[in-house]
Amino acid sequence: MNPVLNPIRMGRYMLANRLVMAAMTRSRASYDGTPGELAAEYYAQRAGVGLIVTEGTQPSDDAQGYLTTPGIYTPAHIAGWRKITSAVHDKGGHIFVQLMHAGRMSHPDNTPHHRQGVAPSAIAPGTGMFTATGMQDIPAPRELTTEEVRQTVADFRRAARSAIEAGADGVEIHGANAYLVQQFFAPSANARTDEYGGSIENRARFAIEVASAIAGEIGADRTAIRLSPGTTTWGIDEGAEGPDLYRYLAAELDKLGLAYVHIMHQGNEPLLADIRKLWHQTLILNRPGRPRDQIGADVASGLADLEAYGQMVLANPDFVLRLKTNAAMNEADHNTYFGGTARGYTDYPALND
C-alpha cells in the first residue's frame, strides 16, 4: 500500500491518510466575503483526503487582495464557513482555514473599503492584478506603522478565533507565495528600520508574533503555517540570507509546538533537509507539478509526514479512491479556476458517477 494512505496523528487529530488538499484560490465568494453557496458541496466532495486546507481567507478588510475571496471576520463570514465545516465533518474529514493577508498584492478596486494596500514598506510589486474592470497595475502600498503591524497581528488572532467558532479544526497561516508574511522576510519588499526590518531576527518577527498570538488564542495544536522558501514571484527576493532566515524561523516556530509546517518547495534540497531536522512536529510537503508516480515518495523516504496536492484534488473529488484503485485522473480545467459557477468547481465526475 502507498504510505500516504496510512493514517497519522497530527496535533489533536487522527487523520485518515497522509494526503492534504492544498489551499487554492477559487474566487467564488460573495462580494462581502461570505463563502459562496456551492462552497460546502465543493469541500465536502473532497473530504476523503486526510486534511483540507481552505482557499486563502482574509482576516480583515485590509487583507483582501483579489476579487470575491472569502473572509473570516464578520458574523456572516462565520455563518458561511460553519456550513462548510459541518459538511466536511459530516463526511468524516478535517479542515483548516488558511488565513491569508495579501499585503501589497492588492488593488483598491478589489477591497471592501477601496483603500490602498498595506505592506512592510511602500514598494510596489511591479505586476498587475485582475479587477472588475480588467487588469490594472498594482499601486505602491502604504507602509504599515509599527502600531499597525501589531494591530495586524491582533487581526490574525481574532480571525483564528472566528474560524474555530465557525467549526474549523484549525488554521494555517499563509506565510508563503509573496503575500504579507513573506513580504516581511524579503529585503526587496521590506526596507523597515524598526523591529520588523533589517536583521534576520527582525524580518522573521512578524511571522513568529502571528503564530504565537494564534497559538495563544486557539491552541498550538490547532495552529499551523505555510512557507515557500526561495519564492521569487512578484518582486520577492529574500537575498543571500534567505536560507538562514528560514533555518532561524523553523527553530523559533518549533518552540511553539504548532500542529504542522507546510512547505511549498522551490527546489533547495539542502534547506529542506535542514528544516526537517529543525522542525520536530508534523511536516507537510508540496512539490508543485509532482507526477502521479511520485505520490508518496517523500512520506516513504521520511522527508515529509504528509504530502499536499492542488490541481489533482481540485479535478478529482475522489482523489484518494483513484489512488487506491489506480484509476485514471480527471484533468483540471484551467479556464474555470477562478470565478464562475458549478462548472469546473463541483461538477468534476467521481468514479461512482
N, C-alpha and C positions, 0 to 999 in steps of 0.2 A: 504493500500500500504506500502511496506517496506520503511522505511525512507531514505535508501540510494538511492532510486530512485528519491528523491526530488532534485530540482536544488539548487544551492548555489553560492553566490558571494565569490570569492577568489581573493584578491588583485584587479586588474583592470578587472578581467574576471568573467563572469557569466557562470558557469559550468552546463551542462545539468543534472548531477546527482552527487552523492557523492561517486562514485566508482573511484578508481585510479589503473591504471596498474603500478605495482611496477617495478623498474629497474631490468633487468635480462640480464646478460652477455650471448651473443649468439655466439660470436667468428666467425662471418661470414663477417667481413670487409676484404678489400684488405690488402696486406702486408704494404702498405704505409699509412694505417689508413683511407682510404676513405671508407665510408659505402658501403656495398655490393649492387649488382644490385636488389636483392629481398627485400631490407630493406624497401623501400617505400610501397610496397604491404603489407608487414608484419605489419607495424604500422598502415596503413590506414584501414586494416581489423578490427583493434581493437579500432577504433576511436569512438565507441559508449560509452566508459567509459568517465566520466567527465574529467579526466586528464590522459594523458600518460606521464610517466617518462621514458626516454630512458635508454638503457643499459649504463653502465659506459663508459665515453668518456674522453680520456686523453687530458689534456691541454698542453702537451709538450712531447718531446722525453723521458725525464727522468721519466715521469709519467706513462708510459706503464708498465703493469705487465704481461699480458697474450698475447698469440698469437692472431693475427688477431682481435684485438679490435679496434674500431674506434677512431679517433682523431677529434679535432675541433680547429686546429691552423694553417692550411695551406689553400691556395685558393682552392685546390682540395677537402679538407675536407668540406669547406663551401659549395661548389657547390654540393657535395654529400648529405649533410644534407638538402639543400634547396629543393631537390626533395622529401625528406621525409616529411618535414614540410608542403610543398604545398599539398601533397597527403592527409595528416591528416586534414588540414584545408578545403580541398575540401569536406571532409566527415562531416564537422561541428565540428571537435574535437579540443582539445587543447593539446599542447605538450611542456614539459620542458626537456631540455637536462641535463642529470646528469653529472657533472664534477667530474671525479674520478682520483685521483693521488694514484697509488698503493703503493708508498713508498718502504718499504723493501720487500713487496710481489711482487717481480720481479725477473727475471733471465736475464742475459746479452744476451742470445740467442734469447730472445723474443722482444728486443727493436731495434729501427732503427739504433742506434749508437753502439749497443752491449757493452754498458758500465754497470758497477756495479750499482745496485740500490742505491737510496739515501733515507735517513731517519733521524729522530731526533738524533739517536745515532747508533754507529756501532755494533748493536746487531742483530744477525740472528734470524729469527722467529722459526727456528727449525722444518721446514717442507719442503716438496718437491713441485715442480711445473712442470706441463707438458710443454715440449718444442718440437720442431720439431724432435728431436732425442729421445723423450721419457721423462720419469720422471727423474728429477735431483734435488739434494739438492739445496735449495736456499742459496747462499753465504751471508756472512755478508755484510750489506750495507755500503756505505760510509756516514759518518756523514756530514750533511749539515753545512756549516759555517753560522754564523749569517747573513751575507750579502746574502748568497744563500737562506736562509729562506725567506728573504724579496723579493728576485727575484722570488721565487716560488709563493708568494702572487701576484706579478705582472703577472706571467704566468696565474694564475686563472682569473685575471681581463681581460686580453687580450682574453682568451678563451671565457669568458662570452660575450664580445663584438662580437666575431666571431659567437657565437650561435645566437645572435639576428640578425646579418647580414644574417645568414642562414635561418631566418624566425621563429626561436623558440619563443614561448610565454614567456619563462623564463628559468632559470637554477636552478638545485638542486645541492648543494654542497654535495658530498659524505663524510660525517663525521662519517661513521659507518663501521662495518664489518672488522675491523682490518687493514684498509688502512691508508694512511698517516695522515689524520687529527686525527683519533683516536689513532694513534701511539704517537702523541704528548700528548694525555691525559694520557697514561698508563706509570707508572714508569718502567714497565718491558721492555718498548721499548724506553723510554726517560730518559736518565741519564744526561741531559744537565745541565750546571751551568750558562748559560746566561739567558736572559729574557724570554726564551721559555722553561725553565725547572725548576723543584723544586716545587714551590708553586702551589696551585690550579689555582691562577690567571695567573701564567706564563704558565702552561700547557694548559690552555684554550686560551691563547693569539693568537696563530696561527689561530685557527678556527674563532675567532672574527675578526681578521685582514682580513682574506679572505672574510668573509661575508660583512664586511664594505667596502672593496675595490670593490667588485662586485656590491653592492647596490649603491655605488657612481658612478659606470660606467653605469649601465643599469637601475637603479631604484630599490628601496627596494621591491616594489610590483611585481617585476619580479625575485626576488632572494629568494631562499629557501635553507633549509639544512636538511639532513637526519642524524639521530643519532641512536645509538644502545647501550644504557646504559647497562653495565654489560656484554658485549660480552667477551668471553674468548677464542675465536678462534685464532689459530696460534700464541700462546705465548702472547696474550694480557691479562694483569692483571692490572686493574685500581686501585686496592688496596682498603683499608678501606675508603679512601677519595673519592672514585669514585662517590657515590651518591651526595655528597656535590659539587663535581665538576660540575655535570650536573645541579644542582639547581642554582649554580652561572652562568653557561653558559646560561641556559634558561633565566634568568633575564637580563643578558647583551645583548643577542641576541634580546630579546623583545624590548629593547630600539631602535633597528634599524628599527622596523616595517616591518620585512620581510613578504613575502607572506604566508609562512607556515613553520612549522617544521614537519618533517616526522619521527615518532618514530618506529623503528624496536624493538618491545617489547620483552624483555628477561625474564619477569616474576616478576619484582619488582613492585608490585601494588602500595605501598605507594609512591614510587618515581614517578611513572607515574601520580598519583593524584596530587603530588606537582608540577610537570611540567605543568600539565593542569591549575593549579592556577597561576603559574608564567608567563605563556605564554598567551598573550591576542589576538593573531591573530589565523589564521586557524591552526588546529592540525589534521594531518593525522596519523592514527594508523594502523600498520601492525602487526598482530599476526600470526606468522608462523604456518601453519597447522590448522588454524581455520576451523572447519567443516562448511559445507554449511548451516546447520540450525542455525548457529550463525551469518551469514552475516547480518549486520545492527544492531547488539546488542549494539555496542559501540556508534554508532550515536544515537540510541534510548535512551540510558542512559545519553547522554550528555558528555560522556568521550572524544569523538572524533567528529570532524566535517565531516571528510571523512574517508573511510577505503580503505586500499591498498591490492591488491591481485596479486600474481605472477603466480603460476602454472595454476590456473583455467583460468586466462585470456590468458595465453600462449596457452592453449589447446582449448579454446573456443573463437574464434574471435567475436562471437555474445553473449558474456557473459551477457550483460545487457538484451537482449531479452530472454535468457534462464531463468534468474531470474524472469523476469516479467511473463513468461508463465509457470513457474515451470517445465521446460523441463529438461531432463537428461543432464548431463555434459559429454563431452569427457574426457577421461583420458590422462594425459600428458605422452609422450614417453620420458623417461629419457635418452635413448640411443641417442637421436637426439638433446639434449640441446645445445651442443657446436660443432660448425663447421658443415660442410656438405653442403647440397643443400636445395631444397624446402621441402624435406621430414622432417616432424616434425617442420617446420618453417611457410610455407604459405599454407600447404595442409590440415590443420585440417578442417573438414567439418562444415559448418554452417547449421542451421535448414532448411533454404530455399534450401540447396543443396539436 
